[in-house]
């Protein structure tokens, strides 16, 4: 992988973690550095899904707490 591409990825800790978790991207980025845009697209999609899951989890927790308070009253 080219050094400037490595520098871009490893300067962003979240991108570096995504690359470690999805190691198949090493192969694509080593073969063609132009795949960086596809890597970014996949990273952004993963980040949106993660954020959505966190928000849904918080909403579920608040629903549970609200339901418990309704039962107590």
N, C-alpha and C positions, 0 to 999 in steps of 0.2 A: 504494500500500500504506500502511496506517495506520502512524503513527510508533511506537506501542507494539508493534506486530507486528514492525516492522523492528528495534526495540530488542531484542526477545526473540530473534530469529533471529541478529542480528549480535553478540550477546553470547556466543554459543556458536560458536566458530570452525569446529567440525565441521558444524554446521547451515548456516552461511554457505557453506562449501565445497560442501556437498551442493546447496544452492540454485543456486550458480554452475554446477555440473556438470549440473544438471537444470533448465535455465532455463524449462521449460514451467510450473513451479510459480509463477513470477512472475505469469503470466496468471491462474491460479486464485486466488492470494492477493490480487491486485489487484481481482478481481471480487467476491470474498466473503471477508472475513477469517475467517469461520467454517470455511473450508477449512484452517485452521492445524492442526487435529487430524488431518486426512487427511495433511497434509504431515509431521507428526510420525510418524505411522504408517509412511509410506513411508521416512522417514529411519531409523527404528528397524529396519525390515526390511532396508534397505541396510546398516546398521551390523552387524547380525547376520550377514548374508552375508559381509561383508568380514572380520569376526572369524573366522568359520568357515573362510574361505579361508586366512587367515593360520595358523590352527592346523593345518589340513591340510598346508600347505606345510612347517611345522616338523616335523610327523610324517613326511612324505616324506623330508625331509632327514635326520632321525635314522635312518630305515630304511636309507637309502643308506649313511650312515656305519657303521651296524651291519653291513651286508652287506660293506662294504669290510674292516672289521676281521675278519670271519669268513674272508674270502678270504686275508688276510695271515697269520692264525694257521694 
